[in-house]
Amino acid sequence: MEDRGGIPHYRVAILGAGFSGLGMGINLKRSGESDFIVFDKEAGVGGTWWVNDYPGCACDVESHLYSFSFELNPEWSRLYARQQEIQRYLEACVEKYGLGPHLRLETEIASMVWEEAERQWRLTDGHGSQTTADVVVSGIGGLSAPYYPDIPGLASFQGRCFHSQQWDHDYPLEGKRVAVIGTGASAIQFVPQIQRKVERLDLYQRTPPWIVPKPDRRISEREQERFRRYPMVQKALRAAIYCMLEGRVFGFALHPKLMEYPKRVALRHLERQVPDPDMRRKLTPDYSFGCKRVLISNDFYPALSKPNVHLLTDGIREIRPHGVVDGNGVEREVDAIILGTGFRAADPIPIGMVRGRHGEDLAERWQDGPEAYKGTTVAGFPNLFLLMGPNTGLGHSSVVYMIESQIRYVMDALNKMRRHGLRTVEVRSRMQQAFNDRVQGRLGGTVWNAGGCRSWYLHPVSGRNVTLWPGFTWQFRRRTRRFDLRAYDTERVSDPVREEGAAGASTNTVS
């Protein structure tokens, strides 16, 4: 760090202390780079695994794959780790790799502006303090901003109302009448946990999800000891899980007819766990298996069959001070409303937060949906790298693999900037457009796009799938194994400084 006129300056500023931000910081430390800072608005590390601490919160990818490749954890207690254990794992990574001095917690970056003359980013936090950086790496994930439904009267409700991402642990649910809105990945985890506490649970379902059995179990101490003594055993297991999950791409993206078998598995699971034919009808999706996120659970369906649970599928007309009115005009009084309505995954950057060349707002550029080159860089926004950016999400495997692929790409970019004396790198518009045209072309025939449903994978304005990668993860890693300078406009440190507002970027490219 250096001080520029009373403002701290870093080579790299990282936004977010989840898997993306911490992984980036760890790789910088491992490479010998110490001139960086990591901002996070929360009081602790973990990102989505810090803020999502609702009852029953757990990962839906096997623990051995949902971790950094360079930091395997032989101590996982279950095949599918729960929130507290994943968060502790990330805390241990911070301690082991000495990231503590680089963290600035409880510091939300409110805005960041590209300063043309200085060729740097100026970041302003929520307290008004400023920091400048040569490069910004955003680790703000798509599951960081909760989605609040636009339901008439929601603000008028006089009971307790909270989103599952901001769980109110101080509010006792015992003996309460509770309305849960939404039946997505969060709700199917917390509904079975709270069902046994509440007096009555009204579950408002708009669209039923496809649910398959969760093959979870405890990992024995003997297995843990084997992983500790023989790390290659855990690496081999990790590789086997990876290959198994990659096989799902054939059904999701290449040959959707292959989804018929897992669909039958889901229907058998529903039939075994829900004896009431009327409830089974309400819980049977009318869209292709895989079109929305496929969920895993062994206790959601049994919870719905309990006498204190009411599955309501007629929609919500409005919310009144003491109750919820369904589509038929029937009001049901409740003491609390829990919103299990997911996240703003398709619009992760708020308006006014990021401004690039000529003051262009990134959120306004993305009005019809986010897009980037290799999900990582955006034309008009020099020296800005996005981790878990557009079309880097997955419907079949561990996003940590994608994150590490992008980190490798960014690390190579930083190394080449230093090696070639580059002040800025900015992807060319035509390269970005060509890349996204290919991605959208490949998504067209996938079950996510052609499965007959509306999902959070699709942008609400354009309808484009701006969330998922349309193929195998190893294909993405191959495309990001090296930073391809030929796709970028660059400026050398020795180039004359252009005045603010100068048109265009330098085309001084380095091969």
VEXSEMI-519285 format. One record per residue: y, x, z of N, C-alpha, C, O in turn. Coordinates in pm, whole numbers, plus 50000, padded with zeros to 5 digits. Atoms other than C-alpha are relative to their C-alpha. Example, Ala and Ser with C-alpha at 12.3 -4.5 7.8 and 13.67 -1.06 7.14 Angstrom:
498815008950000495505123050780501205009050000501185019450066 498814991849994498945136750714501094992350073502204997450090 
This chain:
498815008350000500005000050000501255008750000501285019350062 498694993549993503575010649937501054989450026500814977550008 498905009249969506884995350036501045001049890501595011749865 498995000250105509214984949757501154991050043501104978850029 498835007549956512574974849898499704990450113500264979450118 500345008549888511064960750213498904990149971498514982550060 501085009050037508344941750024498745008249979498745017649898 501244992350019504754954550054499454998249859499464987249804 500565000250136503174963549720498595005750003498335015750070 501394995650008499474967149642499605001249854500204995149765 500524999550136497534976949336499334986849967499504981549857 500735012450025495344945849373500224990350116500094994050232 499965010949902495954912849553498904990249966498764986049850 501135009150018492944890249600500304987050074500734987250189 499785013049939493234853049668498664993850036497834991549949 501235006449956490454837649876499045009850065498835020950017 500954991549928487944851450125498634993350006497964993450110 501355005150013484814833950005499135010449931499455022349932 500884990650070481974849249805500765007949895500555020049881 499284993250108484344857449517500945010750054500855022350015 499014990649950487184873449711499395011350079499785022850064 500644989549920484964892049955499185009249911499185021449931 500774991650092482674904049676500905009549924500545021149904 499054991350069485704917549489500485011050093500545022750054 499524989949905487024934949800498955010450031499255022350039 501084990649969483654950249880499795009849884499595021749907 500194991150114483304964049527501175009849986500965021249945 498884990750001486794978949545499785010950104499995022750076 500254990149895485894995849874498885009649960498995021749981 501124991550040482605008649736500385009949891499775020549878 499554991050106484465023949442501035010250048501465018849971 499004990849947486885042449670501424994849997502355001850036 498665005850007489825018949614500344993350134499584984950184 499595006049872491715009949933501354993049990501804987050088 498675005850014495034997749793499894985549954500234982149840 500145014250035494304960549802500134991550126500014996550238 499855009449890494824929750018499294987149961499254983449843 500715012550023492834897350056500684989050082500724989650205 499345011249934494704865150135499044988150011498234985749920 500725012749988493114833250267500784991050095501304995450197 499235009649920494734801950405499304995950128499934990550219 500755004149883491974796250659500035010650109500495021850088 499994990949886491504812151000498805009450002498745018550085 501184991550006488174828050905499535001749858500044995249767 500524997350134486204841150610498864990549968498264984550057 501115008450043483664822150405500354990449890499464985249822 499625009150107485714800850168499444986150024499674980050129 500575013449988483844768550106499044999050118498844988150173 500935000249887481364778750377500725001350133500095000850238 499205001049878484194780550630500504985750018500404980050127 499365013149986485874747350553498994988650001499244978350065 501015010650001482734726750485499025002350115498035009550100 500894998549885481144724350828499564986350051499364984550171 500465013449963480104687850825498545000550045497825009950010 501405000149954476794678450992499025000549883499144992849788 501024998950103473824689150781500375008649882499595009749787 499554992050115475834711850549499065011849976498795019750067 500934989250035473484735650367500105002949851500684995149776 499994996150141473044753550037498844993349926497794990649985 501095005950079471014738149756499395010249903498705006549809 500664989050072470014772149612499295008550104499825010750213 500784992349905467334793249779500795011850057501505018849985 499224990049928468774817150039499895013949938500885021149928 500204986450050467244848449887500795002949874501085014549844 499204998050122469184842949563501484997450026502345002549955 498615003449970472334829049722500595010550094500945007550208 499464988849922473554862949845500325011249901499895011049786 499644988750087474994895149707498765008449969497915010550056 501174992050040472494916149513499945013350075498875018950095 499944987049930473664947349699499874998350151499875008250225 500065002549856473374930950041499024988650028499414977750070 501015010149971470094912250073499874998150151500065007450229 500085003349858469554895050404498564996550036498094985750001 501395003149963466014897350546499914990250117498814986150154 500015008349880467054875450841500164985049972500254977150066 499855014350026467414842050659498944992350079497774996250080 500945007549916465814816050887499334988649924498314983449969 500575010950079465154789750616500055003549852500835012249811 499944997750145464434788750244501354995849944501855002049851 498675004650039467704769350207500925001450121500844993650216 499184996949883470294783850442501024989250030501554982649940 499005009549956472584761850641501375006950010501485019150010 498624995050007476354765250651500305011150100500865021450064 499664990149897476614784250980499405013549970500025023949995 500684987350028474114810450866500635007249881500745019449881 499334993850115475824816250531501345005850042501715016749999 498704995249953479184819450702499845012650084500645021950072 500264987949921477744844650950499625011749910500015023149937 500364989550096476254864150659501265006349941501355018549931 498774994850059479704867350501500835007650103501465017750069 499314992649894481224877750834499375013850018500075023750038 500694987249987478574904950859500355009449885500475021549905 499614991750114479484917050509501405005950021501655017549989 498654995149971483144919750613499955011750096500645021750077 500094989449900482194940750914499345012549943499825023649965 500724988450052479704963050733500835008249904500785020549906 499264992850104482054971750447501465002350037502255006649953 498674996549952485204974750656501144992749932502184998649903 498945007650067487214946850496501054994750096502104990150053 499095005849902488904936350821501455003849981502304995049979 498594996150015492094957050773500664994749873501884994549864 499445004950127492534942650423500234984850001500844979549909 499935014649997492354906050531501344995250056501855000650155 498835007149948495404884050576499634985250006499864977649913 500445013749982494014851850714501164991150043502224996050080 498965009849970495994820050779501285002949922502405001249971 498874996750089498194830750489499724993949864498994999649783 500205007050127498284806050202501055004549899502255004349928 499074996350106499814818349878500514987249934499754979849871 499415012250054502224790849774500375001449854500304991849778 499634997950141503364806549447499845014649965499935023450051 500034986450052502954837349232500604999949860500264991549777 499214999650123505244847048947499885013849937499995024150004 500044987350073504864873648679501425004749974502224997649912 498684994150021507914896248679499925009449881499315020049886 500144993050127508334908248325500545014250005499885023649960 499374986850002510694937248384499205010150082499035021550040 500744990849912508674952248669498515000549965497785009150014 501415001150037505334942348512499124999550125498235007850146 500765001949877503974929948841500054985150039500864977449989 500015013549946503114898049025500734999850134500545008650217 499335002249871505344885349306499384987650064499454976650010 500675010849929503444864249557500824995950122501305004450196 499285005349885505134841849813499054991150079498444981950025 500915008149919503164827650103500724987950060501924986050039 499465012349946503674795150290501095002050103501824992650135 498964996949902505904812350544501245006149935502235008950003 498864994150070508224826350277499945015049984500815020849918 500144985450015507014862350304499525003249860498784995549800 500344996250137506604881049976499185012849996499295021550083 500824988350027504144906449843499995001849848499994991949774 500144997650144503974922949501498705007749975498195014750062 501264993450035500894935549319499975002549850500514994749772 500184997250143500034951848987499034989949939499234985349826 501075008750049496954929848951499704989550105499714992350225 500445010649910495934896449101498614995549956498364993049838 501345005450024492304885449129499894987250082499954987550205 500095012849930491934848549212498544996650028497724995649936 501325004549960488854838949407500044985850053499204981850133 499875014049959490034803049455498964991849925499094989849804 501095007150066486914783149381500324985649969501294980150021 499815013950037486604748749229499674990350113500014978550105 500375008749889485234735349559500895002750121500455001850236 499084996849891488314744549761500994988850030501514988050141 499025010749983490544714049710499304986550001498744982549899 500695013049994489154680349829500654989649911501864989849889 499515011050084489464650049605500134987450085499174983150149 499765012449927491024619249762500074988649900500904989049809 500025011050097490244586749579501264991650008501864990050114 498825008550009493084564549463499584985550025499414977749931 500435013549961492084533249654501194992950062501794998150157 498875007349942494774507249725499824997850150498774993450196 500015002549857495634505750093499395010850086499345009450208 500674989549921493874537850197500925005350110500485007750223 499064994749902497014550350372500294990250113500814994150218 499695010149898497294517750567498914998850107499104992050207 501115001349907493964521850746500395005450138500915016550148 499564996349866494564523151123498915006550084499185010950196 501054992849929491204537351226500055014849966501075019749919 500074985650032490084573651185499495001649858498494995549820 500394997650139489854585950825500075014949972501105021149998 499984985750034488874620950710499045002749886498094995249862 500864995550110487304639250416498895008750058499085015350160 501134992249948483914655550462500315014950008499755022050091 499654985849995485484689450387500865003250121500965014850163 499134998149883487834684450682499464991450114500164982850168 500715008349905485344670050925500695000150136501065010750187 499365001349870486854657151249498935000550109498354990350146 501044998249900484484671551507500424994750137499584993150225 499525005249872486674658251790499854984850009500054978950115 500145014650000486024622151687498544996350024497694999449941 501405003749972482864608351852499564988149915500214977749914 500515010550087480824587651608499044990550071498694979950017 500975008249928478464573651869500544985750020501644983750072 499655013949980478544535751865501084994649909501564983549930 498915004150088481134534051585499454993249874498324995549831 500275005950131481194512751271500695009049897501915010349897 499494989750090481594538150991499754996349855498654992049818 500155001650145482234534450618499995013849937500895021949962 500064987550076481164563450398500224996649853499524988249797 499705002550140482664564050050499505011949919499985023149937 500554989450083480654584249798498575003450036498175003050153 501414996349980477024594649751499695012749922498675013649854 500224987350068477374629949618499305010150089498645006450186 500764989349933476064663549738500315001050148499425004150227 499664999249858477954662850069499444988050076498844989650182 500435012149930477164626650159498514999650026498074995150131 501455000949977473434630050111499545009750109498435008550160 500344991149889473514658150367500484994550134499764995450234 499515004449869475704642550636499604985750037499564982550156 500385013749968474614606050608498774999550092498814992250191 501155000649908471154612350764500335005250140499725001050238 499654994349870472814632351043500794990250085500604989650207 499175009249922475314605551144499374986350015499744978650103 500645013349994473074575351078499404997350136499454986150186 500685001849872471234581051402500984998550117500574995350229 499015000949893474504581151600500814987049996501134981350100 499045010950014476584552751461499354986450027498134984950017 500505013649984476264515751537499664993949865498624987749849 500225005350134476624506351170500595009749899501665015349920 499524991050106476964526950854500024992349869498974988149819 499845006350131478324511150536500195011049896501195018249899 499944989550102477624533850240500424993849867499684985949808 499485005350126479754526149934499645009649886500125020949879 500514991950112478024538949622500584994949869500484983149836 499535003750134479664539449281498895002449898498584993749817 501074996450093476884557449090498905007050077499195016650148 501084993249926473474566749232499695013649941499705015249819 500374986850051472504603449206498495001049978497714993650038 501424996550010469184617349088499705009450116500415019250138 500384992149883467444631549395498535003949989497674995549961 501384995150001464314653149407499695005650139500615008450216 500364994649868462364665949710500585014050021500735021749926 499464986949964463804696049891498875008550058498385005550167 501134991949952461124723049927500445010250105500305022350087 499454991449896462634736750245498985002050112498124993550135 500834997449880460904752550544500605011850074501465018950021 499574988349924461484778150816499335012549944498205011949896 500574986950037460944814750729499515006550129500285008250224 500604995049875458604829750986500505013950035501035021149950 499614986649955459334860651192499165010649929499655021549901 500854990450072456394877651019500575002749861500595014249815 499394998150132458024871650680501285008250011501525017249929 498774992649981461364884350809499735014850024500415023549971 500354986249973459724915650942499525007049873499835018749851 500454994350126458044921250606501195003549910501215014049846 498814997350081461414918550430500785012050053501335019949976 499294988549940462944943350675499295013149968499945023049935 500764987650018460174968950634499835003449852499815015149814 500254997650143459644964350260501044992249917500734981449866 498945007050075462944954950088499594996049859500094986149806 500415003250137461214955349750499274986649995499274980049891 500675013049997459194924849858501044988949985500854979449910 498945010250012462394905049905500665000449863501014990049807 499424998950135463814918549579499094993449896499574986949803 500935006350094460674907449398500044984850013499984977649913 499905014449979460904872949556501294994649939501304984049877 498715003950057464564870949457499904999249847500404989749786 500154999950145463674880149099499154988349952499424982449847 500865011350038460934853749089500774986950007500644978449919 499185012149988463334826849214500994999249885501194988649826 499044999650111465894837848956499354995549869499904987149797 500685003550125463394835248670499614985349997499714978749894 500385014049994462174801448787501204991049971501104981549894 498815008250019465704787248801500545001449857501054991749802 499534998350138466624802148462499214991249903499734987049800 500815008450087463774782248314500554985949986500244978949889 499415013450008465744750548388500964998549882501234987349838 499055000650111468174759648110499384993449878500064986749800 500655005950116465594749047854500184984849999500374978849893 499835014449992465864713247978501454995750001501824986349930 498605003849988469544711848070500775002049870501564993449831 499114996250110470984728947765499345001049863500024999249762 500614997350130468424735447492499154988449948499274984549832 500895010950042465834707547483500014989150107499094988650189 499875010249894466994677847696498774991150019498604985350126 501205008249985463724659447629499075005550108498254998250162 500834993949896462114684047871500344994550139499594996750234 499605005249870463984666248152499174987950041499344982650151 500805011749968461454637948137499085002650119498864993750201 500904997249888459094655548380500744999850133500314992750224 499305001049870461634662048661500544986050028500684982150144 499575013949979462904626648605498874992050065499124984250157 501135007149940459414613448684499795004250145499434996150230 500104995149862459334635548995501024992850088500694988650199 498965006849924462624620049109499664985350023499874980050132 500355014249986461414584549043498844998050098498834988350174 501105000849904458184590849237500525002250142500084995750237 499394997249870460244605149523500704987650053500574984150170 499315012349963462384573749526499014989150039499214982250139 500975010649974459354550649512499265002250131498974992850205 500724997049876457584568649797500874997550123500374993050226 499165000449880460584568750028500774987050018501294984450127 499265012649990462184534949953499064988649965498844985949847 500965010750028459734505949988500654987349945499994979649874 499335012350042462314478549921500365000749851501155009349813 499744999350144462364471149543501464997549964501965003349867 498595002550030465934457649552500845012450027501745015749949 499274987749971467214489249717499655010849898500515018649857 500394990050102465204510649473500794997749871501225007249806 499235003150122466944492649187501435005350012501975011049918 498644995249979470344500749335500095015349998501125021049962 500004985449989469344537049383499475007049875499365019249873 500534994150122467944542349032501135002449900501764992849856 498924997250096470434560048800499714994249862498554992749823 500145005250136471064545648453500475010249896500795006549783 499594989350091471984579248297498935010950001498045010950085 501024989650016469994609648189499895008950123500905012150187 500234990749891468454631648452500705013349969500485019249864 499284987550019470734661948495501414998449951502195007949952 498645002250050473864646048352501025002750110502025009450088 499254996349880475354647248701499195010450076498035013150043 500704990149919474444673248959498754993850062498824983450127 501255004549941470804669049061499995004350147500265016050177 499954997349857470544666949440498605001250058497634996150002 501304998249934467754677049677500114995250143501034998950216 499995005249863466924658649997498674993550033498034987349948 501205006749949463994647150206500324988850098499454980850132 499685009649894465894625750455501084989849962501384981050043 498955009550038468604607050260499444986049979499934976450038 500585013150026466434578650129499474993550129499744981750151 500455006349875464714573050467501154995150087501034984850154 498855004349920468134571150633500554986749950500974978450030 499475012450056469194543450395499144987950035499604976550032 500905011049967466184522950497500104995750146499444986150187 499855003749859467234521750863500824987150011501694984449928 499355013149988468424487750989501515000550020502194990649994 498554999349977471934500251078500765005249879501965007749888 499364994950122472644512250720500054989049895499074981849874 499825010050105474034489950445500495007149874501575013149874 499634994050128474104502450085500784989649919500244979049887 499105009550067477034485649906500385005549863500895016649851 499844995250137477324488049529500944991649916500934992549793 499095008750074479994462649435501415005849987502354998849950 498694993650012482864487649441500914996950117500534989650209 499015002149895485974487949659501274994749935501845001149846 498785005950053488904465149586501225005850070502215009350006 498884994649923491164477449865499535003450140498434999750183 500244997049860491324491050215501134993950082502314995650049 499045006449913493054471450489500075007650133499245016450156 499834992449876494244483450832498745001350084498595011150157 501194999549913490884475350994498694998849924497644997149986 501255001650071488354473550714500085003349853501145006849800 500154997150142487134478650359499634987049929498734979749971 500265012050078487214450850100499265004049873499755012149795 500794996250117484504452849834500464992549876501404984749881 499615005950127484684441949472499894984949995500494978549909 500145014649994483674406549566501004993550096500984981450116 499015005349908486524403149814499534998850143500244993250226 500545000749864484334406450125500515011950081500355023450041 499494989449913485974426150407499005002950110498474993850174 500884995649891483844446350648500845009050091501335019450049 499204992349906485624458750959499275012850040498065012950061 500574987049961485084495351046500985007350092502175004450095 499194991749911486314520351303500445013049933501465018849969 499724987250065486254550551074499574999749854498644992549817 500354998250141486154560050706499815014949976500685023050008 500264986150038484554592350588499925000849848499134993849785 499954998550146485354603050233499065011249957499325022949982 500914990050059482424620450066500215000349851499274998749773 499595001950140484314620949737500165013149922500725013049812 500044987850078483964657249637501315007449990502175006550078 498914990350013486494681849503500694998749864500154992749771 499274999750126489114686649232499565012349921500355021449895 500584988250065486834710949050500595002649863500675014149820 499494998250135488344704748706501485003649998502005007449892 498584996449991491944710948825500215008250127500845003450221 499994992349875491664739149079501375005850037501625008650155 498704993749975495234753149043501084989350005501264982149907 498955010349995498104730849164501225003949916501475015649891 498774997750077501294726948961500995008150084501185005650203 498984991849934503914753049046499475012250071500265020050124 500544988749924501534778449197500025012949921500355023449976 500144987850080501064803048908500894999049876500734989849796 499134999650118503744811848652499895013649933500085024049997 500214987750075503124837548379501215004049920502355002449965 498884995650086505224851048094500934988149973500494976849953 498965009950029508484832248038499954988250096500424977350064 500035010449899507814812248353499024988849973499114978350037 500935010750033504974792148199499084997050119498525006050180 500835004549889503084771748458498554998949953498264992249854 501415000050039499324777148444499414985950006498644982049918 500535013649988498574741648564500484991249884499734982749836 499515007850113500784727048290499315004549871499044996249784 500774995250115499044749248033498634993349997498084990749890 501345005549989495804734248158499994984850014499034979350070 499955014549985496854697648140498774993049942498294983149998 501175005950064493954689947906498705006750044497655004749984 501184993349948491564711248107500145015149998500685020749903 499924985549993491294747548216499175006749892498105001849854 500814991550086490154773847971500465014350014501625017050043 499714985849986489984811447981499035007949913498045002449864 500884991150075488424840847801498925005150095499215011750195 501154996449917484954846347947500194994850143499705000750239 499765006049870486124824048231500835008550093500895005850213 499414989849914488184853148358501475002849974502225004950069 498614996650030491504859448176500624989349911499924982349837 499285010450070494184837048026501185006249925501955013849984 498884995050080496624845047743501324995250061501464983650100 498705003349941500214846147870500095003050148501145001250209 500044997049857499154856748219499415014050020498245015450055 500514986249995498864894848221499505003750140499984998650241 500494994149875496894913248488499554989450102499594991750223 500545010549914495484880748625498544997849964498224995449847 501445001850020491724877348667499524988650088499864987950206 500535011649929489924845548768498515001950025497755004449931 501435000349968486584845948949499594985550019500304977850084 500435013950005484614813748907501044991749927501374980649969 499045007050082487134803848642499324989649912498154986349934 500545010750086486624777548369498675003849936498495015049888 501314998550065483064773348240499185011750051498465018249976 500894990049938481484797748483499134993650109498335000550172 500855006949904479924771348709498614998049944498374999849824 501405001550040476214764148700499444986650047499824981450151 500725011949961474024733648707498555003150031497754994050052 501424997049987470794752848755499695011950089498525013750126 500344987849929471124785248952501135003850096501994995650127 499064995249898473164806349197501305005149937501285013849850 498714995550053476874810349126500325014250044501185020749984 499734986449956476794843249317499665009949889500315020349876 500344991550115475104858549012501165000549901501485011149848 498855000750092478024846948796501195007550058501895014649986 498904993249934480544859649050499845015149986500805022049953 500214985550010478974894349050500175004849856500625016049833 499804996350140478994894548669501495001549971501915011149907 498564999250022482724887248666500635011650075501525018350022 499474988749924483424912748938499765013049924500655021549919 500284988050079481734939248724500995001249884501455012249853 499045000250112483994929048434501395004150047502065012149981 498674996749946487144931148649500045014650045501045021450022 500034986149957486114964448799500115009449881500805019649888 499904991750120485644978848450501414999349942501915009349889 498625001350048489064965148354500935009250081501765016250023 499154991649916490704982648651499765014749972500705022649968 500314985950030488905015148574500605004249866501145015249855 499454996550131489975014248209501524999950002502155007849931 498554999649987493545005848303500455013350058501435019150012 499644987249939493645036648521499695011549905500505020849892 500414989150087491785058748274500945001749881501265012849841 499164999550119494005049447979501494998850031502314998349939 498605001049964497245046948173500634986949957501754986849906 499515013150043497665009748106500724993050114500234992450226 499245007649902500314989948286499564985450001499484979250108 500415014050008499174955748161498874998249900498735005749804 501005004850096496234938947991500144984949993500284978350096 499835014450020496514904147843499154995649882499325000549771 500915004250106493844886347643500794993549886501774986549910 499345005950117494844876447290499624985349986498474981550008 500215014550011495224839247228498854996749907498044987949937 501045003450098492964839346923498615003450054497644996550022 501304996649941490184856647117499594989550104498434985650112 500275010449901490474831347397499584987149932498634980549976 500315012350071490434802447152498625000649937497844991149946 501314998650065487444815746961498864999250102497834993150077 501035000349896485494820947283499764985850048498624981550062 500155013649948486194785747409499464990449896498764980949931 500595008450105485374770147073498485001649999497754991949981 501454997649996481934786347096499374993350121498314987150111 500535006149878481434774847454499904984849987498874978950019 500015014650013482414738847380499004995449894498394984849907 501005003350101480244738947069498605000150056497784991650021 501334999149939477224749447272499774989150104498644984950128 500135010449898477954723447540499734986349940499234977450009 500065013250060477954694647291498664993050011498624981050035 501325006249998474204688647289499295000750133498134996650143 500654998749870473524695647656499934986650071500644977250035 500135012449924472464668947902501274997150079501564985550110 498755002049924475754674548089501034992549916501814984549970 499015006450087477784663047788499474987249935500224977749915 500555011250077475424638947615499074991150082498264983750026 500945007349914473664623547915500434986250040499714979350113 499585013749974475694591547933500584997550137500424986650192 499385002049869477584596848258501375006550005501715014849920 498744993249969480984606248394499765008550124499345003450228 500264991249887480754636348620501225008950024502145009549943 498904990949971483054661348787499955012649913500855021049919 500034988950096481914686248524501044997949889501515007649828 499145003350113484174668248273501434997950046501684992050151 498595001649963487964669548275500424985549983500084979449881 499665014350007489464635048347500944996449885500994984849845 499065002950109492084638148068499335002249865499304993149782 500554996650131490344655647779498544996149984498064994649871 501435002750008486744647547865499175012349970497955011349960 500744987650028485814683747793499295004850125499765002950237 500714993749889483254701148008500665013550025500435023149952 499244987849970485474727548168499395007450118499985016950169 500584995049876483104735748452498805009149979498705019650043 501304993550006479684747548335499875010249888500475009049782 500434990450101478334777448150498834993849923497904988549986 500985007850077476194763847863498695007049970497995002849878 501244993250034473294787947872499435007850117499685004550233 500614991649897471344814448059501055008850067502035012950003 499034991649930473164834448324499945014549952500955021649957 500074986250049471864867148181500805001749872501255012749840 499144999350118473714858547861501465002350040502185009849974 498634997849951476954856348057500165014250051501185020650025 499914986249949476214889348231500075010049885500805019949893 499964990950115475584905947896501395000249937501865010749893 498665000850059478974893647771501075006150089502165009350042 499004994649908480754906848080499625013750055500225018350152 500454987149944478944939848131501055010849981501085020450058 498924990450022481934958847988501284992549969501264981849908 498705005850032485644951247969500355003849858500525015649827 499814997750143486294947347596501495000749966502124990649935 498564998150021489764961847547500474994949865501644991249851 499585004450134489784952147178500434985349999501114980949906 499615014149993490214915947286501354998250066501834986950081 498795000849919493414924347474501195007249937501045017349868 498764992650022497024933347414500275007950126500075003050237 499784991449885497974962147638501345006949990501925008149882 498804991849994501024981747749499695012150085499085011150192 500214987849925500935017547861501105001950104502194996150093 499004996949898502745030648164501215006549936502345004849983 498904992850066504835051947925500804991349904501844995849854 499255008750090505935022047712501354996450061501464994950183 498705004149947509625012947743499914986050061499204977350009 500005013049934510244984047980500774990049917501924992449880 499335010350078511024952347788500844991350091500534989750208 499145008549921513784929647903499324986550023498484982149944 500535013249968512974896448069500244990549884501364989449833 499865009850107512294870147805499715005549863499794998249765 500314994450131511364894247527498784993049945497824990250017 501075007950061509124876447280498765008449979498815019949936 501294994050035505444884547256499625011350091500425016150171 500524988849924503324911347410499765011649908499565009849788 500284988250080502824946647293498594999349943497684994150007 501354999750059499894951347058499475014249997498685018049911 500484986449987499344987047166498634999550066498515000750188 501365001449947495594983447204499305013450004499565022449925 500774987749984493215010147319498544996649974498034987050032 501405002950029489705011247181499105007950092497885006950083 
